[in-house]
């Protein structure tokens, strides 16, 4: 990319930051405990709507991993999520009735909160159905990973989104509040992935897995992107462009090695496909607040009417991060 292209990306980054700051007007603080945040603490940012059934395990998982404070935007839930979150001593909550779509699918809201609170902190951005695993995550907490990244002068950590699903019908096993969703959605596709290089943003664009084969079989190019950069040593000059798929400045997207080796990377275990999914998909299709006219949820609704079973003879049952490394879905790089 030439000087002109670099200049345009710099302007785009400034516009996104300015837009995020304007969007702060859409957020109403429910409870703000950010005065408790101390230097060096790890922060988690998320948007949610009607995810109360998932929140107890979500918070426990990331507390156990080493997250110190949660900053969550609630998009007009009516299931009791807000009072539950407000009662948690390490959570700050903002509420909004504004359009998720017009906030660039929540990215503007989180960009603002990161701009205001995450400077010089390791910042993790995940949805309530995403669970980060990384090399040695069973024995080394998140602060150990962040310390190693700091020592290696690495400011961003990539993770592939791995769709998890049950064996049998999606609605075959009821999910209980507080339950580990991987007890039900314990299977995944070990292959069936394509990788392309995005020359503009310098990130890798990954597609495939069960959503591509089951919901977008006729047009896999429209399947959701699976590449993410969820963990970043934040600076107030940074900004997410599209979910956590890519950032500016674009050097943060180079979470892969270009010299023939491998960089350390992780996996986000994506537990969308529980028995709660059918109702959620119909609700989101009706709201029409998602990308490209909610084309993803249209595909879900059509397939769900046929009671899909995402499991197939090539499915693998999840064991641990070492299994994912052996399968080439993540890497420990030179972190020994």
Order of alpha helices (4+ residues) and beta strands (2+ residues): alpha-beta-beta-alpha-beta-alpha-beta-alpha-beta-beta-alpha-beta-beta-beta-beta-alpha-beta-beta-beta-beta-alpha-alpha-beta-alpha
